[in-house]
């Protein structure tokens, strides 16, 4: 590992510990040449997850894009940021456990709605209104009625991909 201060190639590891729920190893290093200390993080490279869009095109899964949508739905709600982050971690974990490495955008939306419904009803309805592209107040009211009557979504969606 090159020293960020003097570009010397030889450094030694002074301390090593797990971080982010054992997903990352944090290493404290010291340069042999200039004795400066710096921190590096080592994480497992995850395989690429492809999202199959409605128009059948494929794009790489973008955690930040999905997180922004969830944050927007949870805006001004009494939900701790770490709870949203934990929910996002769970969703990503479920998505990455697919055997094909491909998942439809519809399935991602259903999975997010499933988790949001358990997290916060208002956030769920906000996300559903965008995801399901409500065209009028009737569709919105129908979804609200289901929430009021405490009708749960079907079980968590199965993570299988049907490619046509």
Secondary structure, 3 states (H helix, E strand, C coil): CCCCCCCCCCEEEEEEEEECCCCEEEEEEEECCCCCEEEEEEECCCCCCEEECCCCCEEECCHHHHHHHHHHHHCCCCCCHHHHHHHHHHHHHHHHCCCCCEEEHHHHHHHHHHHHHHHCHHHHHHHHHHHCCCCCHHHHHHHHHHHHCCCCCCCCCCCCCCCC
